[in-house]
Amino acid sequence: MNKKICIVGLGYIGLPTAAVLADKGFLVHGVDVNEVAINLINNGEVHIYEPDLEKVVKKVVTAGKLSADIEPIKADVYILAVPTPFKENHKPDLAYVESATKSIIPYIEPGNLIILESTSPIGTTEKIVELILNERTDLSIDENSSSQIYVSHCPERVLPGKILKELIENDRIVGGINKMSTQKTAEFYESFVDGKVLQTTAKTAELSKLTENSYRDVNIAFANELSMICDDLDIDVWELIKLANHHPRVNILQPGPGVGGHCIAVDPWFIVDAAPERAQLIYTARNVNDTKPQFVIEKVEEAISNIINPTIACLGLSFKANIDDLRESPAVEIVSKVASLTKNMVYVSEPHINELPLDLQKLNIKLSSTEDALRHADVVLLLVEHDYFKLIDSISLENKVVIDTKGIFQINNKGIEITSKAK
C-alpha cells in the first residue's frame, strides 16, 4: 500500500482517522493550525482524549507512518476534517472548510481524491469544487479528462469513546460530485472499512448526516419536553419513561440538561437554514433542547432560595458521559450561569479534564475533585452521567439539596425535581 494521505484538521475526528489509516499501512501527513498539537503528535502524544488513541498514535509515529505539520504536502488523497460551526442566527459558517480547501489547492494534482468528512450544509462539496477550479484552471472534474480530480463527501458517523473501533466497523456513506468520484471514494474506504460503503450523490451524503443527527435531536427534545411536563405535574419522569418503554414499539430516550456536542446541537440548524419553510419540527426540537439549560438554572434558583449563603457543586462539564469534549456542552452554559447566582465559590468536578475552559476561569468557579466538591456543597447539581459519578455513595449526599438532570441518584428522582434528604 503506497498511497499518501494528507488530512487537514487533527481534532476529534481528524487525528483518530489519521491514526487508523496509518495503522492500516497508509503514509499519513496530518495538518493543523495548532502547533502545540503538532508537536505532541510528532512526539507520539495526543492533545485530545479518546480511548487507546495515544497508544495507536505512538505506534504509527514511531513506525514513520504518521507525521504532522502546519502545512500540507503533495498526496494521493486529501481529507478535510475541520469544524463547521454556525454564526449568528444559526447561519452555517464554512470559513474552516474554505481555509482548509485553499491550503491544499497548490498541492493538488490530476488523479487526486479530495474528501470532505466535516459535517456540512447541503452544497458544501460543490463549493469545494468551485474553490479549487477557480484557482486551478489546469484541473478538471470532467470524466475522461487527463486533468481530472475526484471530489466527494463522506461524513463521519462515530461515537466519542468508541471512535477507533467505529471508524473501521461502521457503515459509511460516500457521495461524489459525479459517478467516478463516488466510485473512487468508495474504493478508498473499502480498503480499510469493514462496514458497508454505501454510494450516493454528494448532496444526499451531506443531508444524510444532517438527517441522522436531526433525528436524534427531535427524539431527545421529546424526552426533554416530557421531563419538564412531569416536573410541572409532580410525576417521576424516569419511572414514566421506563413504563412507557415496555410498549413493544416505544423507545423514549433519556432526558438531560440540554443537548451538546459539535453534531446534534449544530447540524439540525443546517437543515433549517436550507429549508426554513419546511423544517418546522426540526426547528421546534432545536428550540426545546436549547431552552432546557434555562429550565435547569431556574431549578437551581428555586433550590437556593431558602438557603442562606449557599455553596453549589456541579458534577460534569462535558457534553456527554465519559469523554473530555466540552463543545456546545449545555453543562458549561449552566455552570457559567450558576456562578452568577452565588457569591461563594462554585465547585465543579469534571474527571476528564485538567483545567477549566478560559471563560469559566474568569468566574468564581473552582475545578476540584468530586469528593471535595461534595464536601463543600449545600446544593449538588448533577449534569453529566459519568460512570465515576454513578459510584457516589448516597451518604455523601445526605443533608444536601440534589438536582439530578440525568436520573442517576436514587433519591426520590422526579425529572429535575429538587430532592433533599434533609426534608
C-alpha positions in Angstrom: 0.0 0.0 0.0 1.7 3.2 -1.2 -1.0 5.8 -1.2 -0.1 9.0 0.6 -2.9 10.6 2.6 -3.0 14.3 3.7 -5.5 15.0 6.5 -6.3 18.7 7.2 -7.7 19.1 10.8 -6.3 16.9 13.6 -9.2 17.2 16.1 -11.6 14.7 17.5 -12.2 13.1 14.0 -9.1 14.0 12.0 -6.5 12.6 14.4 -8.2 9.3 15.0 -8.7 9.0 11.3 -5.1 9.7 10.7 -4.1 7.1 13.3 -6.4 4.4 11.9 -5.2 5.0 8.3 -1.5 5.0 9.3 -2.1 1.8 11.3 -3.6 0.2 8.1 -0.4 0.9 6.3 -1.0 4.3 4.6 1.6 7.0 4.8 -0.3 9.9 6.5 0.6 13.5 6.8 -1.6 15.5 9.3 -2.1 19.2 9.1 -3.4 21.6 11.8 -3.0 25.2 12.8 -2.4 24.2 16.4 1.4 24.0 16.8 1.1 22.5 20.3 -0.9 19.6 18.9 1.6 19.2 16.0 4.5 18.9 18.4 2.7 16.5 20.7 1.7 14.2 17.7 5.2 14.2 16.3 6.3 13.0 19.8 3.8 10.2 19.7 1.5 12.0 22.1 -2.1 13.4 21.8 -3.9 16.6 22.7 -7.3 15.1 23.0 -8.7 12.1 24.9 -10.0 9.1 23.2 -9.5 5.5 24.5 -6.4 3.9 23.0 -5.7 6.8 20.7 -2.4 7.8 22.2 -1.2 4.2 22.0 -2.0 4.0 18.3 -0.5 7.4 17.6 2.7 6.5 19.4 2.9 3.2 17.4 2.4 4.8 13.9 4.6 7.8 14.6 7.4 5.5 15.8 6.9 3.4 12.6 7.2 6.5 10.5 3.7 6.2 9.1 2.3 9.4 10.6 3.7 12.9 10.8 2.2 16.3 11.4 2.9 19.9 10.3 1.1 23.2 9.8 1.4 22.9 6.0 0.0 20.3 3.6 2.1 18.3 1.2 1.5 16.6 -2.1 -0.6 13.4 -1.6 -2.9 11.0 -3.4 -5.8 11.6 -1.1 -6.8 14.7 0.8 -9.3 14.5 3.7 -10.8 17.7 5.1 -11.8 17.2 8.8 -12.3 20.7 10.1 -15.1 22.3 12.2 -18.3 23.5 10.7 -19.9 25.7 13.3 -22.7 28.3 12.8 -22.6 32.1 13.1 -25.2 34.4 14.4 -28.8 33.5 13.7 -27.6 29.9 13.3 -26.2 30.5 9.8 -23.6 27.9 8.7 -20.0 29.1 9.0 -17.9 27.5 6.2 -14.7 29.5 7.0 -12.8 26.5 8.2 -13.7 24.4 5.2 -12.8 27.2 2.8 -9.5 27.8 4.6 -8.7 24.0 4.5 -9.6 23.8 0.8 -7.4 26.8 -0.1 -4.5 25.3 1.9 -4.4 22.2 -0.3 -5.1 23.8 -3.7 -1.4 24.5 -4.6 -0.6 20.8 -4.0 -3.4 19.1 -5.9 -2.5 17.1 -9.0 -4.6 15.3 -11.6 -5.9 12.0 -10.3 -6.1 13.2 -6.7 -9.1 12.4 -4.5 -10.4 15.2 -2.2 -12.8 14.1 0.5 -14.8 16.3 2.8 -15.5 14.5 6.1 -16.7 17.6 8.0 -20.4 17.5 8.6 -21.6 20.2 6.3 -24.6 22.1 4.9 -26.0 20.9 1.6 -24.0 22.0 -1.3 -20.7 22.4 0.5 -18.9 19.7 -1.6 -19.8 21.6 -4.7 -18.4 24.8 -3.2 -15.1 23.0 -2.6 -15.0 22.1 -6.3 -15.7 25.8 -7.2 -12.9 27.0 -5.0 -10.4 24.5 -6.5 -11.3 25.1 -10.1 -11.4 28.9 -9.7 -7.7 28.9 -8.7 -6.6 25.8 -10.7 -7.7 26.2 -14.3 -5.4 23.3 -15.2 -7.6 20.9 -13.3 -11.0 19.5 -14.2 -13.9 17.3 -12.9 -14.9 16.2 -16.4 -14.8 12.4 -16.6 -12.2 11.0 -19.0 -10.2 14.3 -18.9 -6.5 13.8 -18.3 -6.5 16.5 -15.7 -9.5 15.1 -13.8 -9.7 15.2 -10.0 -12.2 13.5 -7.8 -14.2 15.2 -5.1 -16.6 13.6 -2.6 -18.3 13.8 0.8 -18.1 11.1 3.3 -19.5 12.2 6.7 -18.0 10.7 9.9 -20.5 8.6 11.9 -18.7 7.8 15.1 -19.4 7.9 18.8 -16.9 9.6 21.1 -15.3 7.0 23.3 -15.5 4.4 20.5 -14.1 6.3 17.6 -11.2 4.0 16.7 -13.5 1.0 16.6 -16.3 2.7 14.8 -14.1 4.3 12.1 -13.5 0.7 10.9 -16.7 -1.1 11.8 -19.4 1.4 10.9 -21.1 1.6 7.5 -20.0 4.7 5.5 -21.9 6.9 3.1 -19.9 8.3 0.2 -21.3 10.8 -2.3 -19.2 12.3 -5.1 -19.8 15.2 -7.4 -20.0 12.7 -10.2 -20.1 8.9 -10.5 -16.4 8.4 -11.0 -15.7 10.5 -7.8 -18.2 8.3 -5.9 -16.5 5.1 -7.2 -13.0 6.3 -6.4 -14.1 7.3 -2.9 -15.8 4.0 -2.2 -12.8 2.1 -3.3 -10.6 4.1 -0.9 -12.9 3.5 2.1 -13.4 -0.2 1.2 -9.6 -0.6 1.6 -9.9 -0.1 5.4 -13.5 -0.1 6.4 -15.2 -3.4 7.5 -18.7 -2.0 7.3 -20.7 -1.4 4.2 -19.7 1.5 1.9 -22.9 3.0 0.6 -22.7 5.0 -2.6 -24.9 8.1 -3.4 -24.5 11.7 -4.5 -22.7 14.5 -2.7 -25.8 16.3 -1.7 -27.6 13.2 -0.5 -24.5 12.3 1.6 -24.4 15.7 3.1 -28.1 15.6 4.0 -27.8 12.0 5.3 -25.5 13.1 8.2 -27.7 16.1 9.0 -30.7 13.8 9.0 -29.2 11.3 11.4 -28.4 14.0 13.9 -31.7 15.8 13.5 -33.5 12.5 14.1 -31.6 12.2 17.4 -32.3 15.8 18.3 -36.0 15.5 17.7 -36.2 12.4 19.9 -34.1 14.0 22.7 -36.4 17.0 22.6 -39.4 14.8 23.2 -37.7 13.4 26.3 -36.6 16.8 27.5 -40.1 18.3 27.0 -41.6 15.3 28.8 -39.3 15.9 31.7 -40.5 19.5 32.1 -44.1 18.4 31.8 -43.5 15.8 34.5 -41.9 18.4 36.7 -45.0 20.6 36.5 -47.3 17.7 37.2 -45.1 16.2 40.0 -44.6 12.9 38.2 -41.4 10.8 38.1 -40.2 11.1 34.5 -37.7 8.3 34.9 -40.4 5.9 36.1 -42.8 7.1 33.4 -40.3 6.5 30.6 -39.3 3.1 31.9 -43.0 2.1 32.0 -43.8 3.6 28.5 -40.8 1.8 27.0 -42.3 -1.6 27.9 -44.5 -1.0 24.8 -43.0 -3.1 22.0 -42.9 -0.1 19.6 -41.9 2.7 22.0 -38.3 3.6 22.8 -38.2 7.0 24.5 -34.7 8.4 25.1 -33.5 9.7 28.5 -33.8 13.5 29.2 -31.0 15.7 30.3 -29.9 19.3 30.8 -29.9 20.0 27.1 -28.0 18.8 24.0 -24.3 19.4 23.3 -21.5 18.3 21.0 -20.5 19.5 17.6 -23.1 17.4 15.8 -26.5 17.1 17.3 -26.5 20.7 18.7 -25.4 22.1 15.4 -26.4 20.0 12.4 -30.2 20.5 12.6 -29.7 24.2 12.0 -28.1 23.4 8.7 -31.4 21.8 7.6 -33.4 24.7 9.0 -31.2 27.1 7.0 -31.6 25.1 3.8 -35.4 24.7 4.1 -36.8 27.2 6.7 -40.4 26.9 5.5 -40.4 23.1 5.7 -38.3 22.3 8.7 -40.9 23.1 11.4 -40.5 20.0 13.6 -36.7 20.2 13.4 -36.8 23.9 14.3 -39.1 23.3 17.3 -36.9 20.4 18.6 -33.8 22.6 18.5 -35.6 25.3 20.5 -36.8 22.8 23.1 -33.3 21.5 23.6 -31.7 25.0 23.6 -34.1 26.2 26.3 -33.6 23.2 28.6 -30.5 24.7 30.3 -32.5 27.7 31.4 -35.0 25.3 32.9 -32.2 23.7 34.9 -30.9 27.1 36.1 -34.4 28.0 37.3 -34.4 24.8 39.4 -31.1 25.9 40.9 -32.6 29.3 41.7 -35.5 27.6 43.4 -33.2 25.3 45.3 -31.1 28.1 46.8 -34.0 30.4 47.6 -34.3 29.1 51.1 -30.6 28.6 51.8 -28.5 31.4 53.3 -25.2 31.9 51.5 -25.4 28.6 49.5 -22.4 26.7 48.1 -23.1 24.8 44.9 -21.3 21.8 43.5 -21.7 21.0 39.8 -20.9 17.5 38.6 -19.8 17.2 34.9 -18.9 19.7 32.1 -18.6 17.5 29.0 -21.4 17.2 26.5 -21.9 13.5 27.2 -20.7 10.8 29.6 -17.2 9.6 29.9 -15.4 11.9 27.5 -13.5 15.2 27.8 -15.3 17.0 24.9 -16.9 20.3 26.0 -18.0 21.5 22.6 -21.5 23.1 22.7 -22.0 21.5 26.2 -25.1 22.6 28.0 -23.3 21.8 31.2 -20.7 24.6 30.5 -23.5 27.1 29.8 -25.3 26.1 33.0 -22.3 26.2 35.3 -21.4 29.7 33.9 -24.9 31.0 34.8 -25.0 29.2 38.2 -21.8 31.1 39.2 -23.8 34.3 38.9 -26.4 33.0 41.5 -24.0 33.0 44.4 -21.0 35.0 45.7 -19.5 31.8 47.0 -17.1 29.6 45.1 -18.9 27.1 42.8 -17.1 23.7 42.9 -17.0 21.9 39.6 -16.0 18.2 39.2 -15.1 17.0 35.7 -12.8 14.0 36.0 -11.8 14.1 32.3 -10.2 17.5 32.1 -7.2 19.1 33.9 -8.3 22.7 33.7 -11.4 24.8 33.2 -12.1 26.4 29.8 -11.0 30.1 29.8 -14.5 31.6 30.1 -15.1 29.7 33.3 -11.6 30.5 34.7 -12.7 34.2 34.9 -15.6 33.4 37.2 -16.0 32.2 40.8 -15.6 28.6 39.8 -13.0 26.1 41.0 -12.2 22.8 39.3 -12.0 20.2 42.1 -12.3 16.6 43.0 -15.7 15.1 43.3 -15.1 14.4 47.0 -14.0 18.0 47.7 -17.0 19.4 45.7 -19.5 17.3 47.7 -17.8 18.1 51.0 -18.4 21.9 50.5 -21.8 21.8 48.8 -25.2 22.7 50.1 -26.6 22.1 46.6 -25.4 19.3 44.3 -26.2 19.7 40.6 -25.6 16.6 38.5 -25.2 17.5 34.8 -23.3 14.5 33.2 -23.8 10.8 33.9 -20.1 9.9 34.1 -19.5 6.4 35.3 -17.4 7.9 38.1 -20.4 9.8 39.4 -22.6 6.7 39.5 -20.3 5.4 42.2 -21.1 8.3 44.6 -22.3 6.9 47.9 -25.7 8.2 49.0 -24.1 9.1 52.3 -22.1 11.9 50.5 -25.4 13.4 49.5 -27.1 13.5 52.9 -28.4 16.8 54.1 -27.9 18.3 50.7 -30.3 19.5 48.1 -29.8 17.4 45.0 -30.8 18.4 41.5 -30.3 15.4 39.2 -30.7 16.1 35.5 -29.8 12.6 34.4 -31.6 10.4 37.0 -28.6 8.5 38.3 -29.1 9.3 42.0 -31.8 7.2 43.7 -33.1 10.0 45.9 -36.8 10.3 45.0 -35.8 11.3 41.5 -38.5 13.2 39.6 -37.2 14.6 36.3 -35.2 17.6 37.5 -37.2 17.6 40.7 -35.4 19.2 43.7 -34.8 16.5 46.2 -33.3 16.5 49.7 -32.5 14.1 52.4 -33.0 16.9 54.9 -36.7 17.2 54.2 
